[in-house]
Amino acid sequence: MEKQSKKWEIELKLPKGRIKTFVYSDDGTNIVDRFGPQYECKVLGIMKEEEEVKDKKKTESEKLQDELEPIEEQVLEKHWQTTTYT
């Protein structure tokens, strides 16, 4: 069975400041070794699944849109057929 890499969140100190980003690793032990001594690397932990992160970043409008019931195509088509424009 093949090991699946996990997505790890890291913080890097660069010449122009700090950034948060991610890398993939099986167990997280080899991450700091990937960066040269001029970069201070701190492993913050395993990142959550994409769906969880995406849900947290939804705007208020997107959240409201998710609560709406879908319109059935037949009802919509019937509306367009019965509507007259002048």
N, CA, C and O atoms as a Tinker XYZ file with bonds, in Angstrom:
   344  protein
     1  N      0.840000   -1.188000    0.000000    73     2
     2  CA     0.000000    0.000000    0.000000    64     1     3
     3  C      0.885000    1.251000    0.000000    63     2     4     5
     4  O      1.845000    1.344000    0.765000    81     3
     5  N      0.556000    2.187000   -0.848000    73     3     6
     6  CA     1.359000    3.396000   -1.011000    64     5     7
     7  C      0.991000    4.443000    0.038000    63     6     8     9
     8  O     -0.185000    4.668000    0.323000    81     7
     9  N      2.013000    5.076000    0.603000    73     7    10
    10  CA     1.769000    6.158000    1.563000    64     9    11
    11  C      1.250000    7.383000    0.820000    63    10    12    13
    12  O      1.683000    7.679000   -0.294000    81    11
    13  N      0.322000    8.085000    1.449000    73    11    14
    14  CA    -0.186000    9.308000    0.846000    64    13    15
    15  C      0.352000   10.500000    1.628000    63    14    16    17
    16  O      0.214000   10.579000    2.848000    81    15
    17  N      0.965000   11.420000    0.899000    73    15    18
    18  CA     1.506000   12.610000    1.545000    64    17    19
    19  C      0.387000   13.466000    2.095000    63    18    20    21
    20  O     -0.718000   13.497000    1.553000    81    19
    21  N      0.689000   14.164000    3.186000    73    19    22
    22  CA    -0.269000   15.084000    3.807000    64    21    23
    23  C      0.162000   16.511000    3.499000    63    22    24    25
    24  O      1.328000   16.772000    3.206000    81    23
    25  N     -0.783000   17.416000    3.568000    73    23    26
    26  CA    -0.534000   18.829000    3.308000    64    25    27
    27  C     -0.214000   19.499000    4.644000    63    26    28    29
    28  O     -1.049000   19.514000    5.548000    81    27
    29  N      0.985000   20.049000    4.765000    73    27    30
    30  CA     1.454000   20.665000    6.005000    64    29    31
    31  C      1.541000   22.172000    5.834000    63    30    32    33
    32  O      2.072000   22.662000    4.837000    81    31
    33  N      1.018000   22.905000    6.809000    73    31    34
    34  CA     1.125000   24.359000    6.797000    64    33    35
    35  C      2.448000   24.755000    7.434000    63    34    36    37
    36  O      2.833000   24.241000    8.484000    81    35
    37  N      3.139000   25.686000    6.768000    73    35    38
    38  CA     4.417000   26.157000    7.312000    64    37    39
    39  C      4.446000   27.686000    7.293000    63    38    40    41
    40  O      3.685000   28.341000    6.580000    81    39
    41  N      5.349000   28.219000    8.101000    73    39    42
    42  CA     5.611000   29.657000    8.094000    64    41    43
    43  C      7.076000   29.840000    7.740000    63    42    44    45
    44  O      7.959000   29.244000    8.357000    81    43
    45  N      7.322000   30.676000    6.733000    73    43    46
    46  CA     8.691000   30.937000    6.301000    64    45    47
    47  C      9.058000   32.385000    6.552000    63    46    48    49
    48  O      8.277000   33.296000    6.278000    81    47
    49  N     10.263000   32.587000    7.081000    73    47    50
    50  CA    10.779000   33.949000    7.251000    64    49    51
    51  C     11.657000   34.236000    6.033000    63    50    52    53
    52  O     12.701000   33.615000    5.829000    81    51
    53  N     11.199000   35.197000    5.232000    73    51    54
    54  CA    11.919000   35.600000    4.027000    64    53    55
    55  C     12.544000   36.974000    4.257000    63    54    56    57
    56  O     12.212000   37.635000    5.241000    81    55
    57  N     13.434000   37.418000    3.383000    73    55    58
    58  CA    14.051000   38.740000    3.559000    64    57    59
    59  C     13.032000   39.881000    3.662000    63    58    60    61
    60  O     13.286000   40.874000    4.343000    81    59
    61  N     11.882000   39.746000    2.991000    73    59    62
    62  CA    10.884000   40.818000    3.006000    64    61    63
    63  C      9.768000   40.572000    4.012000    63    62    64    65
    64  O      8.796000   41.327000    4.026000    81    63
    65  N      9.865000   39.559000    4.844000    73    63    66
    66  CA     8.838000   39.288000    5.847000    64    65    67
    67  C      8.493000   37.814000    5.944000    63    66    68    69
    68  O      9.169000   36.960000    5.371000    81    67
    69  N      7.429000   37.533000    6.678000    73    67    70
    70  CA     6.984000   36.153000    6.883000    64    69    71
    71  C      5.796000   35.837000    5.990000    63    70    72    73
    72  O      4.950000   36.692000    5.727000    81    71
    73  N      5.748000   34.578000    5.525000    73    71    74
    74  CA     4.587000   34.112000    4.775000    64    73    75
    75  C      4.142000   32.769000    5.340000    63    74    76    77
    76  O      4.936000   32.022000    5.913000    81    75
    77  N      2.863000   32.480000    5.167000    73    75    78
    78  CA     2.333000   31.159000    5.484000    64    77    79
    79  C      2.018000   30.485000    4.162000    63    78    80    81
    80  O      1.403000   31.091000    3.284000    81    79
    81  N      2.433000   29.240000    4.015000    73    79    82
    82  CA     2.195000   28.480000    2.806000    64    81    83
    83  C      2.095000   27.001000    3.191000    63    82    84    85
    84  O      1.948000   26.682000    4.370000    81    83
    85  N      2.170000   26.110000    2.225000    73    83    86
    86  CA     2.083000   24.696000    2.547000    64    85    87
    87  C      3.040000   23.883000    1.695000    63    86    88    89
    88  O      3.474000   24.318000    0.628000    81    87
    89  N      3.359000   22.702000    2.184000    73    87    90
    90  CA     4.161000   21.714000    1.462000    64    89    91
    91  C      3.554000   20.350000    1.727000    63    90    92    93
    92  O      2.755000   20.183000    2.648000    81    91
    93  N      3.935000   19.387000    0.924000    73    91    94
    94  CA     3.465000   18.016000    1.123000    64    93    95
    95  C      4.586000   17.178000    1.720000    63    94    96    97
    96  O      5.746000   17.284000    1.324000    81    95
    97  N      4.208000   16.341000    2.684000    73    95    98
    98  CA     5.168000   15.462000    3.335000    64    97    99
    99  C      4.413000   14.276000    3.937000    63    98   100   101
   100  O      3.251000   14.404000    4.324000    81    99
   101  N      5.079000   13.122000    4.011000    73    99   102
   102  CA     4.441000   11.942000    4.610000    64   101   103
   103  C      4.226000   12.125000    6.100000    63   102   104   105
   104  O      3.132000   11.891000    6.614000    81   103
   105  N      5.289000   12.549000    6.796000    73   103   106
   106  CA     5.181000   12.644000    8.255000    64   105   107
   107  C      5.611000   14.003000    8.823000    63   106   108   109
   108  O      5.536000   14.210000   10.034000    81   107
   109  N      6.053000   14.921000    7.975000    73   107   110
   110  CA     6.407000   16.262000    8.422000    64   109   111
   111  C      7.809000   16.413000    8.975000    63   110   112   113
   112  O      8.218000   17.523000    9.315000    81   111
   113  N      8.547000   15.334000    9.073000    73   111   114
   114  CA     9.876000   15.415000    9.693000    64   113   115
   115  C     10.948000   15.981000    8.772000    63   114   116   117
   116  O     11.980000   16.448000    9.253000    81   115
   117  N     10.733000   15.950000    7.469000    73   115   118
   118  CA    11.759000   16.386000    6.514000    64   117   119
   119  C     11.519000   17.786000    5.955000    63   118   120   121
   120  O     12.237000   18.219000    5.053000    81   119
   121  N     10.533000   18.493000    6.469000    73   119   122
   122  CA    10.155000   19.775000    5.881000    64   121   123
   123  C     11.209000   20.856000    6.107000    63   122   124   125
   124  O     11.603000   21.529000    5.155000    81   123
   125  N     11.667000   21.036000    7.323000    73   123   126
   126  CA    12.625000   22.104000    7.651000    64   125   127
   127  C     13.920000   21.925000    6.859000    63   126   128   129
   128  O     14.546000   22.910000    6.468000    81   127
   129  N     14.323000   20.679000    6.619000    73   127   130
   130  CA    15.559000   20.399000    5.887000    64   129   131
   131  C     15.492000   20.831000    4.418000    63   130   132   133
   132  O     16.528000   20.955000    3.765000    81   131
   133  N     14.304000   21.058000    3.903000    73   131   134
   134  CA    14.147000   21.443000    2.494000    64   133   135
   135  C     14.553000   22.891000    2.231000    63   134   136   137
   136  O     14.782000   23.267000    1.081000    81   135
   137  N     14.644000   23.697000    3.269000    73   135   138
   138  CA    14.914000   25.122000    3.111000    64   137   139
   139  C     16.303000   25.454000    3.627000    63   138   140   141
   140  O     16.759000   24.904000    4.630000    81   139
   141  N     16.968000   26.367000    2.923000    73   139   142
   142  CA    18.318000   26.767000    3.295000    64   141   143
   143  C     18.344000   27.483000    4.632000    63   142   144   145
   144  O     17.300000   27.873000    5.154000    81   143
   145  N     19.548000   27.658000    5.193000    73   143   146
   146  CA    19.681000   28.288000    6.506000    64   145   147
   147  C     19.237000   29.759000    6.522000    63   146   148   149
   148  O     18.944000   30.303000    7.586000    81   147
   149  N     19.186000   30.398000    5.354000    73   147   150
   150  CA    18.760000   31.795000    5.318000    64   149   151
   151  C     17.244000   31.934000    5.514000    63   150   152   153
   152  O     16.751000   33.038000    5.748000    81   151
   153  N     16.510000   30.832000    5.419000    73   151   154
   154  CA    15.058000   30.853000    5.615000    64   153   155
   155  C     14.709000   30.156000    6.921000    63   154   156   157
   156  O     15.023000   28.981000    7.112000    81   155
   157  N     14.070000   30.873000    7.797000    73   155   158
   158  CA    13.614000   30.275000    9.048000    64   157   159
   159  C     12.271000   29.619000    8.756000    63   158   160   161
   160  O     11.315000   30.303000    8.389000    81   159
   161  N     12.188000   28.299000    8.914000    73   159   162
   162  CA    10.972000   27.563000    8.605000    64   161   163
   163  C     10.371000   26.988000    9.882000    63   162   164   165
   164  O     11.069000   26.367000   10.684000    81   163
   165  N      9.079000   27.201000   10.060000    73   163   166
   166  CA     8.370000   26.684000   11.219000    64   165   167
   167  C      7.177000   25.860000   10.720000    63   166   168   169
   168  O      6.332000   26.380000    9.991000    81   167
   169  N      7.104000   24.594000   11.102000    73   167   170
   170  CA     5.994000   23.730000   10.715000    64   169   171
   171  C      4.844000   23.975000   11.686000    63   170   172   173
   172  O      4.987000   23.793000   12.895000    81   171
   173  N      3.692000   24.396000   11.135000    73   171   174
   174  CA     2.536000   24.737000   11.968000    64   173   175
   175  C      1.600000   23.552000   12.190000    63   174   176   177
   176  O      0.870000   23.515000   13.180000    81   175
   177  N      1.617000   22.587000   11.277000    73   175   178
   178  CA     0.779000   21.396000   11.446000    64   177   179
   179  C      0.121000   20.981000   10.144000    63   178   180   181
   180  O      0.312000   21.608000    9.103000    81   179
   181  N     -0.652000   19.918000   10.224000    73   179   182
   182  CA    -1.354000   19.397000    9.051000    64   181   183
   183  C     -2.531000   20.313000    8.744000    63   182   184   185
   184  O     -3.285000   20.695000    9.640000    81   183
   185  N     -2.679000   20.659000    7.472000    73   183   186
   186  CA    -3.785000   21.526000    7.058000    64   185   187
   187  C     -5.072000   20.709000    6.970000    63   186   188   189
   188  O     -5.042000   19.504000    6.719000    81   187
   189  N     -6.199000   21.383000    7.181000    73   187   190
   190  CA    -7.507000   20.743000    7.086000    64   189   191
   191  C     -7.834000   20.460000    5.630000    63   190   192   193
   192  O     -7.203000   20.986000    4.713000    81   191
   193  N     -8.832000   19.617000    5.447000    73   191   194
   194  CA    -9.283000   19.287000    4.099000    64   193   195
   195  C     -9.733000   20.538000    3.361000    63   194   196   197
   196  O    -10.189000   21.495000    3.986000    81   195
   197  N     -9.611000   20.541000    2.048000    73   195   198
   198  CA    -9.975000   21.693000    1.213000    64   197   199
   199  C    -11.414000   22.139000    1.415000    63   198   200   201
   200  O    -11.682000   23.339000    1.472000    81   199
   201  N    -12.331000   21.210000    1.522000    73   199   202
   202  CA   -13.738000   21.568000    1.666000    64   201   203
   203  C    -13.986000   22.349000    2.949000    63   202   204   205
   204  O    -14.751000   23.314000    2.943000    81   203
   205  N    -13.354000   21.949000    4.048000    73   203   206
   206  CA   -13.534000   22.656000    5.311000    64   205   207
   207  C    -13.014000   24.086000    5.200000    63   206   208   209
   208  O    -13.663000   25.026000    5.658000    81   207
   209  N    -11.865000   24.242000    4.601000    73   207   210
   210  CA   -11.266000   25.564000    4.439000    64   209   211
   211  C    -12.130000   26.403000    3.509000    63   210   212   213
   212  O    -12.364000   27.581000    3.781000    81   211
   213  N    -12.607000   25.818000    2.420000    73   211   214
   214  CA   -13.431000   26.550000    1.457000    64   213   215
   215  C    -14.718000   27.045000    2.103000    63   214   216   217
   216  O    -15.130000   28.181000    1.864000    81   215
   217  N    -15.366000   26.203000    2.924000    73   215   218
   218  CA   -16.607000   26.594000    3.594000    64   217   219
   219  C    -16.391000   27.789000    4.510000    63   218   220   221
   220  O    -17.260000   28.656000    4.602000    81   219
   221  N    -15.269000   27.851000    5.177000    73   219   222
   222  CA   -14.993000   28.957000    6.097000    64   221   223
   223  C    -14.772000   30.272000    5.354000    63   222   224   225
   224  O    -14.998000   31.346000    5.911000    81   223
   225  N    -14.334000   30.192000    4.102000    73   223   226
   226  CA   -14.013000   31.397000    3.352000    64   225   227
   227  C    -15.186000   31.903000    2.521000    63   226   228   229
   228  O    -15.029000   32.876000    1.782000    81   227
   229  N    -16.351000   31.279000    2.616000    73   227   230
   230  CA   -17.498000   31.719000    1.833000    64   229   231
   231  C    -17.971000   33.089000    2.295000    63   230   232   233
   232  O    -17.954000   33.403000    3.485000    81   231
   233  N    -18.389000   33.888000    1.338000    73   231   234
   234  CA   -18.935000   35.192000    1.664000    64   233   235
   235  C    -20.356000   35.022000    2.189000    63   234   236   237
   236  O    -20.948000   33.949000    2.069000    81   235
   237  N    -20.890000   36.075000    2.764000    73   235   238
   238  CA   -22.262000   36.029000    3.283000    64   237   239
   239  C    -23.239000   35.702000    2.159000    63   238   240   241
   240  O    -24.185000   34.940000    2.355000    81   239
   241  N    -23.010000   36.277000    0.987000    73   239   242
   242  CA   -23.869000   36.026000   -0.173000    64   241   243
   243  C    -23.836000   34.553000   -0.575000    63   242   244   245
   244  O    -24.876000   33.968000   -0.876000    81   243
   245  N    -22.652000   33.957000   -0.581000    73   243   246
   246  CA   -22.524000   32.538000   -0.935000    64   245   247
   247  C    -23.220000   31.648000    0.091000    63   246   248   249
   248  O    -23.829000   30.642000   -0.273000    81   247
   249  N    -23.134000   32.006000    1.357000    73   247   250
   250  CA   -23.805000   31.231000    2.401000    64   249   251
   251  C    -25.314000   31.285000    2.215000    63   250   252   253
   252  O    -25.994000   30.269000    2.357000    81   251
   253  N    -25.844000   32.468000    1.897000    73   251   254
   254  CA   -27.284000   32.604000    1.665000    64   253   255
   255  C    -27.703000   31.828000    0.417000    63   254   256   257
   256  O    -28.766000   31.206000    0.395000    81   255
   257  N    -26.876000   31.867000   -0.605000    73   255   258
   258  CA   -27.173000   31.145000   -1.841000    64   257   259
   259  C    -27.279000   29.647000   -1.584000    63   258   260   261
   260  O    -28.127000   28.977000   -2.174000    81   259
   261  N    -26.433000   29.120000   -0.714000    73   259   262
   262  CA   -26.469000   27.702000   -0.368000    64   261   263
   263  C    -27.778000   27.313000    0.304000    63   262   264   265
   264  O    -28.205000   26.163000    0.202000    81   263
   265  N    -28.421000   28.254000    0.990000    73   263   266
   266  CA   -29.658000   27.971000    1.712000    64   265   267
   267  C    -30.891000   27.987000    0.805000    63   266   268   269
   268  O    -31.943000   27.469000    1.177000    81   267
   269  N    -30.761000   28.583000   -0.386000    73   267   270
   270  CA   -31.897000   28.658000   -1.299000    64   269   271
   271  C    -32.217000   27.288000   -1.891000    63   270   272   273
   272  O    -31.326000   26.471000   -2.120000    81   271
   273  N    -33.500000   27.055000   -2.132000    73   271   274
   274  CA   -33.901000   25.811000   -2.776000    64   273   275
   275  C    -33.744000   25.976000   -4.279000    63   274   276   277
   276  O    -34.050000   27.039000   -4.818000    81   275
   277  N    -33.270000   24.937000   -4.963000    73   275   278
   278  CA   -33.112000   25.048000   -6.415000    64   277   279
   279  C    -34.475000   25.131000   -7.108000    63   278   280   281
   280  O    -35.450000   24.532000   -6.653000    81   279
   281  N    -34.529000   25.863000   -8.190000    73   279   282
   282  CA   -35.756000   25.984000   -8.976000    64   281   283
   283  C    -35.775000   24.836000   -9.978000    63   282   284   285
   284  O    -34.797000   24.599000  -10.688000    81   283
   285  N    -36.891000   24.133000  -10.026000    73   283   286
   286  CA   -37.004000   23.034000  -10.978000    64   285   287
   287  C    -37.071000   23.601000  -12.386000    63   286   288   289
   288  O    -37.743000   24.604000  -12.626000    81   287
   289  N    -36.377000   22.963000  -13.315000    73   287   290
   290  CA   -36.316000   23.462000  -14.682000    64   289   291
   291  C    -37.693000   23.516000  -15.334000    63   290   292   293
   292  O    -37.973000   24.432000  -16.108000    81   291
   293  N    -38.550000   22.553000  -15.033000    73   291   294
   294  CA   -39.882000   22.531000  -15.640000    64   293   295
   295  C    -40.683000   23.762000  -15.222000    63   294   296   297
   296  O    -41.356000   24.371000  -16.053000    81   295
   297  N    -40.619000   24.128000  -13.969000    73   295   298
   298  CA   -41.341000   25.296000  -13.474000    64   297   299
   299  C    -40.803000   26.547000  -14.145000    63   298   300   301
   300  O    -41.579000   27.405000  -14.566000    81   299
   301  N    -39.500000   26.662000  -14.248000    73   299   302
   302  CA   -38.870000   27.810000  -14.875000    64   301   303
   303  C    -39.243000   27.900000  -16.354000    63   302   304   305
   304  O    -39.551000   28.983000  -16.851000    81   303
   305  N    -39.218000   26.774000  -17.052000    73   303   306
   306  CA   -39.559000   26.745000  -18.472000    64   305   307
   307  C    -41.022000   27.151000  -18.680000    63   306   308   309
   308  O    -41.332000   27.902000  -19.605000    81   307
   309  N    -41.912000   26.661000  -17.830000    73   307   310
   310  CA   -43.331000   27.007000  -17.927000    64   309   311
   311  C    -43.525000   28.511000  -17.717000    63   310   312   313
   312  O    -44.339000   29.133000  -18.398000    81   311
   313  N    -42.785000   29.088000  -16.785000    73   311   314
   314  CA   -42.860000   30.525000  -16.518000    64   313   315
   315  C    -42.488000   31.318000  -17.769000    63   314   316   317
   316  O    -43.179000   32.268000  -18.137000    81   315
   317  N    -41.397000   30.925000  -18.417000    73   315   318
   318  CA   -40.938000   31.650000  -19.595000    64   317   319
   319  C    -41.922000   31.513000  -20.756000    63   318   320   321
   320  O    -42.086000   32.438000  -21.551000    81   319
   321  N    -42.573000   30.360000  -20.849000    73   319   322
   322  CA   -43.537000   30.142000  -21.926000    64   321   323
   323  C    -44.814000   30.951000  -21.731000    63   322   324   325
   324  O    -45.441000   31.359000  -22.708000    81   323
   325  N    -45.202000   31.186000  -20.497000    73   323   326
   326  CA   -46.449000   31.908000  -20.209000    64   325   327
   327  C    -46.248000   33.410000  -20.068000    63   326   328   329
   328  O    -47.224000   34.161000  -20.053000    81   327
   329  N    -45.022000   33.854000  -19.966000    73   327   330
   330  CA   -44.755000   35.284000  -19.809000    64   329   331
   331  C    -44.761000   35.951000  -21.173000    63   330   332   333
   332  O    -44.104000   35.488000  -22.106000    81   331
   333  N    -45.505000   37.040000  -21.283000    73   331   334
   334  CA   -45.533000   37.790000  -22.540000    64   333   335
   335  C    -44.851000   39.141000  -22.330000    63   334   336   337
   336  O    -44.979000   39.771000  -21.281000    81   335
   337  N    -44.141000   39.552000  -23.338000    73   335   338
   338  CA   -43.430000   40.823000  -23.279000    64   337   339
   339  C    -43.989000   41.758000  -24.357000    63   338   340   341
   340  O    -44.278000   41.336000  -25.476000    81   339
   341  N    -44.127000   42.993000  -24.005000    73   339   342
   342  CA   -44.633000   43.980000  -24.982000    64   341   343
   343  C    -43.617000   45.053000  -25.243000    63   342   344
   344  O    -43.868000   45.962000  -26.034000    81   343
